[in-house]
Amino acid sequence: MPFIKVQSTASPDVKTVTMLLESLSVKLAKHLGKSENYVMTAFEGDIPMTFAGTPDRVCFLEIKNIGTMKPEQTKVMSQDFCQTISQILDVPSERIYIEFADAERHLWGWKGTTF
């Protein structure tokens, strides 16, 4: 049940958003060793945001996963996702924050039950 949500001041076209979400889906599944069949991605663009006191391009990612993400995993994911966002959305990596959150199985529902 990995989930990644991207929020940004950027407002790319639909084709770019689709390319970004498909790339992030593949990468997240690979990093976590899980089937992409369970990965969900989301994008919210053109959001008024500031970082370091300026409204220049900025991005915030939320990554959630059932299970425990290890420090070495999150470090590698941070590097990979920052690079991807920078390339596709033209957001400098120093203006990207990522929140990694582990979830307990009983706190995530799917198909009328929980994991």
N, C-alpha and C positions, 0 to 999 in steps of 0.2 A: 504494500500500500504506500509506496513512496509518492510524495506530492511535492511539486515545485511550483511556486507562484512568483511571477515577476511583476513588479510595479515600477513604472518609470515615467519620467517626464517626456521621454521620446514618444513619437507618434508615427511608427512605421506603417507601411501599407500591409494589407492582408497577406500577401505572398511572403513578405519578410517575417511577419509574426508566425505564420505557419512553419516556415523554415526554422526559426528559432525554437519553437516549441517541439518540433520533431527532433531537432538536434539535442535539446535538453532531456527529452524523454529517453533517448538511446543512452546518453551519457549517464543519467541518474541510475538507470537499471544496471549498467555496467559497473559503476562505482560501488553500488550496494549489493551486487551479486544476486539481483532479483529479476524475475521475468518482467519484460516491458508490458506484458498484459495487465499488470497491476499499477502501472505508473500513470499518474494524472498530472497534467500541466495546465497552467493558466497564465494569461497575460492581461495586465491592465495598463494601458498607455495613456499618454497625455494627462497625467496626474500632476497637479500643482504640488511641487515638493521643493525643499531646499536642503542643502548640505554645506556645511562650513559657512553658513550665512548667505549663500548665493543660490539663485534658481537655475544655474547652469545644469546641463544634462546630469542626471543622477538616476540610480537604480537601487531597488531593494528587493532581495530574493528571500523567500521563505522556503526552507526545505524540511519536510517532515517525513518520518519513517518509523514504522513499527520495528522495534528492536533498538539496539545501541549502535550509534555511529562512533567509531573510535577516533581519537585525535588525529592519527595519521591519515584516516580517510577524509575527515573534514578539511584538513590542510590541502590535500590533493584536489578535492572537489572545489575548494575555494579558488585555487589557481586555475583550474579548468573552466569553471563557470564564469569567472571574471574575464578570462581571455575570450570566451565565446561571446559574452555580452558586449565586451569592448569592440570586437570585430563586427558583430551584426548590428548593434544599436548605436555604435560610436559613442559609448559612454566610457570615459577613462576609468581604469580599474581602481584608482584612488577615490572614485566617487561611487563605489558600489559597496553596499553592506549586504552580508548574508547572515541570516539567522538559521541555525541548524537546531532541530528539535526532535528528540526521541519521543515516541508515543507508546503507551501501553495498549496491548491488544484489545482489552475490554473497553477502551475509550474511543474506538473507531468502528463505525458500523458499515455494513455492506450487505446487499441482498437480503435485507430484513433481519440480519443478525449482527454479531460483532466478530472481529477476528479472534 
